[in-house]
Amino acid sequence: MGFRSIKEIFRVGHGPSSSHTMGPALACEYILKKYIAIKHVEVTLYDSLALTGKGHLTDYIIDLKLKNIPHQIVFDTKKHYSHPNTMVFNITLSDDSKHNETIVSIGGGSIVTKDNINSLNSEEIYSEKTLGEILNHCDKEGISLVDFILKHEDKDILNYMSYIYEQMEACKARGLSHTSTLPGKLKLTRKAPLMFQQMLSTPGSEHDIHLNMAITAYAVSEENASGGVVVIAPTCGSCGVIPACITYLQKKGYNKYQITRGLLVAGLIGIICKTNASISGAEAGCQAEIGVACAMGAAMISTVKEFSNSDIAQSAEIAIEHSLGLTCDPVDGYVQIPCIERNAVFAIKATTASNLAKVIPATNAKVSFDTSLKVMYQTGKDLNKGYRETSTKGLAKLVQ
């Protein structure tokens, strides 16, 4: 299986969850488009969707999308499907005929229905199946990863990435201007505006790159937690990492054009992870969300700094390898604790991965990115279900 467009990794939508909010929203839109004269809809959520749907605003978005149709939402925590983000729509039409649709939210704002399950391959634009194959191709052709991407994507890809860049910056600005309490029972106060004001009032702090990165990560992640408009990268829960890495590059003096080209490679890493493993916390833990975002950020930074292709791959490998085993245990099902702070920590970690890749020659590496990605997916499958976005173990169980 090859890869689809990197545009799939960067999408604009409402938080707090690409799999639990955006996915169900798309599922409802799919049902409304496919069926006319709907009399009633029963939506049953299973596994992770059922266990954390309230905190992820799943019921809210379904109610919003089906507001003009009589409907019922059922949270079924007993029955299990092969994918933990499965939902079943039982539709009754005006002629009393009944229809059934099983839809899976696979992460990153993507859904699988019975209409597209066999047609996804037709959307592939990259024939290579691994990052290793891409590196070999680039080596033979004597081209960079950026040139490789530009050769395969639509001619408007740079304009699209410019739009993504602007959306991330706008989200950061909104996050710094809002001072409200985040929604939900945790009653968390937004920290980004306070951190920003404290930085401005402390002489010299504005030059602290890591502090600036943390402020950005908090601002964007808090916008996401409030259900605001964000760019999934590769998910809503990890949406603060790439914007924070952009802040790092801005502070280092790089311009929008350079950063936009770096976003191309970040997207490539993301689509490889989504295709060959997972970007779903419910399927493989937070290593599949924040770990992948960290790898994307490290690759972006290394690209902008004009590292070699192999060193860019090395930076992504370091980031994903040292995210292995990361659990997804959101307290009360909200994308707040530990999610918001984790975005800041792993954005800074992305800069470290890039720095290490420069001083550790890729030729000496024993572990490839593709190998680490396989291990990440295997580890995710081995994780106890309680640590895969069910809010039944870990911090979710102990923190009240």
Summary of the structure (lengths in Angstrom):
residues: 400
radius of gyration: 20.6
end to end distance: 43.9
largest distance: 70.8
contacts: 1543
relative contact order: 0.14
helix: 56%
strand: 12%
